[in-house]
Amino acid sequence: SAHCAGMLASKQSLTTAHTRPSAPNRRAILGLVGLAPLLLDQQARAGTVGDALEGFWKGRQQANSSLILAPIKVAQQRLHDAMELMQVAETQVSSGQTFTPVLQAVRASSMTCYAYEAMPDDSLDTKASMATLNYNSISDPCTLRLIVKNITTFSSDDEKRQGEALVSNIILGYQKLDGELLQAVHDPEAAPRARAVLVSTVQAMDQLEKYVANVLAV
């Protein structure tokens, strides 16, 4: 993805990539999602799905397309940072380089879509994400799933299922990747498996970006 360009210039910048600023405020995403049920309730009381209502909603989405896509682009960038960190770790493992920074970069990219046990030296963003995931029983903590719910309010069932399947695939990929990287932290021979899953996770996130852009018609 062109948005994932910009490789890190030094080993130091690589090992701190996952501490970049967080994705845009979840409240903004939740605000977009929260309006949909309100509109649908108003429509239900009127007894018709008006073309004007659907046109308004889709126009609002297009106007906010950069906000909606921003978390995905942040996730893509952090996953590409993880790829760079992976290369450093694989080439310098004999000198004591570990795969912990790779794992931290991956976790920072996950947009609170899967649970894991935070490490003592994880970033504040990562620890905050885990707190959100563990204690939030009101709203869905997964930003990627919120995005898909937001943009498919007036979509066909097939289009909704496609988006849900993409997010589910990403979550499963993250869970597998986390396990492989944890093993690589203790056993570098597990690194090739972790790299393969990382590559597939990057590809899955790219597919989600294309899907969202297509639904938004941007």
C-alpha positions in Angstrom: 0.0 0.0 0.0 1.3 3.4 -0.9 0.1 4.7 2.5 2.5 2.3 4.2 5.6 3.8 2.5 8.4 5.5 4.4 10.9 3.0 5.8 12.7 3.7 9.1 16.2 5.1 8.8 17.9 3.6 11.8 17.8 0.7 14.2 16.8 3.1 17.0 13.8 4.5 15.0 12.8 0.9 14.2 12.7 -0.2 17.8 10.6 2.8 18.8 8.1 2.7 15.8 5.3 1.3 17.9 5.3 4.3 20.2 3.9 6.6 17.5 0.8 8.6 18.2 -2.5 6.6 18.5 -5.1 6.4 15.8 -7.7 9.1 15.6 -10.1 9.4 18.6 -12.4 6.4 18.9 -15.2 8.8 20.0 -15.3 10.2 16.5 -15.7 6.7 15.0 -18.4 5.9 17.7 -20.1 9.2 16.9 -20.5 8.1 13.2 -21.7 4.7 14.3 -24.1 6.0 16.9 -25.9 8.2 14.4 -27.0 5.2 12.3 -29.5 3.7 14.8 -30.9 7.1 15.4 -31.5 7.7 11.7 -33.0 4.2 11.3 -35.3 4.7 14.2 -36.6 7.9 12.7 -37.0 6.2 9.4 -38.9 3.3 11.1 -41.3 5.7 12.6 -41.9 7.2 9.2 -42.5 3.7 7.8 -40.2 4.0 4.8 -36.5 3.9 3.9 -36.3 7.2 2.1 -33.8 7.7 -0.6 -33.0 11.1 1.0 -32.0 9.4 4.2 -29.7 6.9 2.5 -28.2 9.7 0.4 -27.6 11.8 3.4 -25.9 8.9 5.3 -23.6 8.0 2.4 -22.7 11.6 1.8 -21.8 12.0 5.4 -19.6 8.9 5.2 -17.8 10.2 2.1 -17.2 13.6 3.8 -15.6 11.7 6.7 -13.8 9.1 4.6 -10.4 10.2 5.7 -11.4 9.9 9.4 -13.0 6.5 8.8 -9.9 5.2 6.9 -7.3 6.7 9.3 -7.2 3.9 11.9 -6.7 1.4 9.1 -3.8 3.4 7.7 -2.2 3.7 11.1 -2.5 -0.1 11.5 -0.9 -0.6 8.1 2.0 1.7 8.9 2.6 -0.1 12.2 2.5 -3.5 10.5 5.0 -2.4 8.0 7.2 -1.1 10.8 6.9 -4.6 12.3 8.1 -6.0 9.0 11.2 -3.8 9.2 11.8 -4.8 12.9 11.4 -8.4 11.9 14.2 -8.1 9.3 16.5 -6.4 11.9 15.8 -9.1 14.5 16.4 -12.0 12.0 19.7 -10.6 10.8 21.0 -9.6 14.2 19.6 -12.4 16.4 23.1 -13.8 16.9 24.1 -10.5 18.6 21.3 -10.6 21.1 18.6 -8.8 19.1 15.1 -10.2 20.2 11.7 -10.3 18.6 10.0 -8.4 21.4 10.0 -5.1 19.5 8.3 -6.9 16.6 5.6 -8.2 19.0 5.1 -4.8 20.5 4.7 -3.2 17.1 2.2 -5.8 16.0 0.1 -5.3 19.2 0.2 -1.6 18.7 -1.3 -2.0 15.3 -4.2 -4.2 16.3 -6.7 -1.4 17.1 -7.9 -3.3 20.2 -9.3 -6.2 18.2 -7.8 -9.1 20.2 -6.8 -9.8 23.8 -3.3 -10.5 25.0 -1.3 -10.1 28.3 0.6 -6.9 28.2 4.3 -7.0 28.8 5.9 -4.7 31.4 7.7 -2.6 28.8 4.7 -2.2 26.5 3.9 1.4 25.5 1.2 3.3 27.3 -1.0 3.2 24.2 -0.8 -0.6 24.2 -1.6 -0.9 27.9 -4.5 1.6 27.5 -5.9 -0.6 24.6 -5.8 -3.6 26.8 -7.7 -1.8 29.6 -10.3 -0.8 27.0 -10.6 -4.4 25.8 -10.8 -5.9 29.2 -13.2 -3.5 30.9 -15.4 -2.1 28.2 -18.7 -4.0 28.3 -20.7 -1.2 26.7 -19.4 -0.9 23.1 -17.4 -3.1 20.8 -13.7 -2.4 21.5 -12.5 -3.4 18.0 -12.1 -0.3 16.0 -11.9 -2.2 12.7 -15.3 -3.9 13.3 -16.8 -0.5 14.3 -15.6 0.9 10.9 -17.3 -1.9 9.0 -20.5 -1.6 11.0 -20.5 2.2 10.3 -20.0 2.0 6.6 -22.4 -0.8 5.9 -25.5 0.7 7.4 -27.3 0.7 4.1 -25.3 -2.1 2.4 -26.6 -5.4 1.1 -26.3 -8.5 3.3 -23.6 -9.8 1.0 -21.5 -6.7 1.4 -22.0 -6.7 5.2 -20.9 -10.4 5.4 -17.8 -9.6 3.2 -16.7 -6.9 5.6 -17.4 -9.0 8.7 -15.4 -11.9 7.2 -12.4 -9.6 6.4 -12.3 -8.3 10.0 -12.7 -11.9 11.4 -9.8 -13.0 9.2 -7.6 -10.1 10.5 -8.4 -10.9 14.1 -7.6 -14.6 13.6 -4.4 -13.6 11.9 -3.4 -11.3 14.8 -4.1 -14.1 17.4 -1.9 -16.5 15.5 0.8 -13.9 14.8 0.9 -13.0 18.5 1.4 -16.7 19.5 4.2 -17.2 16.8 6.0 -14.1 17.9 5.8 -15.0 21.6 7.4 -18.3 20.6 10.1 -16.5 18.6 10.9 -14.4 21.6 12.0 -17.5 23.4 13.0 -19.6 20.3 14.4 -17.7 17.3 13.9 -20.8 15.1 10.1 -20.0 15.2 10.8 -16.7 13.3 10.1 -18.0 9.8 6.6 -19.0 10.8 6.0 -15.7 12.5 7.2 -13.8 9.4 4.8 -15.8 7.2 1.9 -14.9 9.4 3.0 -11.3 9.6 3.0 -11.1 5.8 -0.5 -12.5 5.5 -1.7 -10.1 8.2 -0.3 -7.2 6.3 -2.1 -8.4 3.2 -5.4 -8.9 5.1 -5.2 -5.3 6.4 -4.6 -4.1 2.8 -7.7 -6.0 1.7 -9.7 -4.3 4.4 -8.5 -0.9 3.3 -9.6 -1.6 -0.3 -13.0 -2.9 0.9 -13.7 0.2 3.0 -12.6 2.6 0.2 -14.8 0.7 -2.2 -17.9 0.9 0.0 -17.2 4.6 0.6 -16.7 5.1 -3.1 -13.5 7.1 -2.6 
